Amino acid sequence: MSKYSKEFKLKVVQYCIEQHHGYEDASKYFNIPSSTTVLEWVRKYKERGCEGLFRNQKISYDGEFKQNVIEYMHTNHLSATETAIHFNLGTHSVVLKWERIYYEEGPQGLYKERRGRNKNMSSKPRKKKLSKEKEEDLIEEVQRLRMENAYLKKLQDLVQERTKPKQSKK
């Protein structure tokens, strides 16, 4: 769901175009944080009309379309924003991401499916398997340390019992 409704966007665009107000004025009048947002809405409206203002929900693009978008942008020397408006994409960041992939991996990189979690990632860290001998040694050491701990506690109790009577006599 977008932050601004379709009707609100249309109202802002008409305020700019029909009443000849600037983007900065419109952003202040309608309490929009950035005038760049208003500029983008007006550009989309001029390019596509009302349809340009509405975001395409959950559209998946194939590699061929992505490649055509990037090549069109390069051949016509357009910015990512202008390209996104021309192809009626939701935002220019999509074009920038595709362009980065295009430069790093080549055109074939755009054909890979990249949504979802990485298959190599796991939610829990893997436990290392110990050899039987190592596991038995560790169990023996734990038992020995427990016995030693119990012995020291008993010794401490005995020492405290001996010192109590001496302290009470004073």
C-alpha positions in Angstrom: 0.0 0.0 0.0 1.4 3.4 -0.9 1.7 6.2 1.5 -0.5 8.5 -0.5 -3.9 7.7 -2.1 -4.5 7.9 -5.8 -7.0 10.7 -5.4 -4.5 12.7 -3.3 -1.7 12.3 -5.9 -4.1 13.5 -8.6 -5.2 16.5 -6.5 -1.6 17.5 -6.0 -0.7 17.1 -9.7 -3.8 19.1 -10.8 -2.8 21.8 -8.2 0.6 22.1 -9.9 -0.6 21.9 -13.6 -3.9 23.6 -13.7 -3.3 26.3 -11.1 0.3 26.9 -12.2 1.9 26.4 -8.8 5.5 25.2 -8.3 6.6 21.9 -6.8 7.9 23.5 -3.7 4.6 25.4 -3.2 2.6 22.2 -3.7 4.7 20.2 -1.3 4.2 22.9 1.4 0.5 23.3 0.7 -0.2 19.6 0.9 2.4 18.9 3.7 4.5 16.6 1.6 8.1 16.3 2.9 9.9 16.6 -0.4 9.2 18.6 -3.5 11.0 15.9 -5.5 8.0 13.6 -4.8 5.7 16.1 -6.4 8.0 16.6 -9.4 8.0 12.8 -9.9 4.2 12.6 -9.8 3.9 15.5 -12.3 6.4 13.8 -14.7 4.5 10.5 -14.4 1.2 12.3 -15.1 2.5 14.1 -18.1 4.0 10.9 -19.6 1.1 8.4 -18.8 -1.8 10.4 -17.5 -3.7 9.2 -14.5 -2.4 5.6 -15.0 1.1 6.9 -14.5 0.3 7.9 -10.9 -0.8 4.5 -9.8 1.8 2.0 -8.8 1.9 -1.4 -10.4 1.3 -3.9 -7.7 3.3 -7.1 -7.5 4.4 -7.2 -11.1 7.3 -9.6 -12.0 9.4 -8.6 -15.0 11.3 -11.1 -17.1 14.9 -10.8 -18.0 14.2 -9.7 -21.6 12.1 -6.7 -20.4 14.8 -5.7 -17.8 17.5 -5.9 -20.5 15.4 -3.8 -22.9 14.9 -1.2 -20.2 18.6 -0.8 -19.4 19.6 -0.7 -23.1 16.8 1.9 -23.8 18.1 4.0 -21.0 21.7 3.8 -22.3 20.9 4.4 -26.0 18.6 7.4 -25.2 20.9 8.8 -22.4 18.1 8.9 -19.9 18.2 9.0 -16.1 16.9 6.2 -14.0 13.9 8.3 -13.1 13.0 9.2 -16.7 13.4 5.5 -17.7 11.1 4.4 -14.8 8.5 6.9 -15.9 8.7 5.9 -19.5 8.2 2.2 -18.7 5.7 2.9 -15.9 7.8 1.3 -13.2 7.1 1.9 -9.6 10.3 3.7 -8.7 13.7 4.6 -10.2 15.5 2.4 -7.7 14.4 -0.7 -9.6 16.1 0.6 -12.7 19.3 1.4 -10.7 19.3 -2.1 -9.3 18.9 -3.7 -12.8 21.7 -1.4 -14.1 24.0 -2.5 -11.3 23.3 -6.1 -12.1 23.8 -5.4 -15.8 27.2 -3.9 -15.2 28.4 -6.5 -12.7 27.1 -9.7 -14.2 26.3 -8.8 -17.8 22.9 -9.0 -19.5 22.5 -12.7 -18.5 22.5 -11.6 -14.9 19.1 -10.0 -15.4 17.5 -13.4 -16.2 18.3 -14.8 -12.8 15.4 -15.0 -10.2 16.6 -13.1 -7.1 13.5 -12.9 -4.9 13.3 -14.7 -1.5 16.0 -15.9 0.8 19.3 -17.2 -0.4 19.3 -21.0 -0.6 22.7 -21.2 1.2 21.4 -19.4 4.3 20.0 -21.3 7.2 18.2 -20.0 10.2 20.1 -22.0 12.7 23.9 -22.5 13.0 25.0 -26.0 12.2 26.4 -28.1 15.1 29.7 -29.6 14.5 29.9 -33.4 14.7 32.5 -34.7 17.2 34.2 -38.0 17.0 33.1 -40.7 19.5 36.5 -40.5 21.3 36.4 -36.8 21.6 32.8 -36.8 22.9 33.6 -39.5 25.5 36.7 -37.5 26.7 34.6 -34.4 27.1 31.9 -36.3 29.1 34.6 -37.8 31.4 36.1 -34.3 31.9 32.7 -32.8 32.8 32.1 -35.6 35.3 35.5 -35.2 36.9 35.0 -31.4 37.2 31.6 -31.9 38.8 33.1 -34.3 41.4 35.9 -31.8 42.0 33.4 -29.0 42.4 31.3 -31.1 44.9 34.4 -32.0 46.9 35.4 -28.3 47.2 32.0 -27.4 48.3 32.0 -30.0 51.1 35.5 -28.9 52.1 34.3 -25.3 52.3 31.3 -26.4 54.5 33.7 -28.2 56.9 36.0 -25.3 57.2 33.1 -23.0 57.9 31.8 -25.4 60.6 35.2 -25.4 62.4 35.5 -21.6 62.3 32.1 -20.9 63.6 32.6 -22.2 67.2 35.8 -20.3 67.5 34.2 -17.0 66.5 31.3 -17.5 69.0 33.7 -18.0 71.9 35.3 -14.6 71.5 
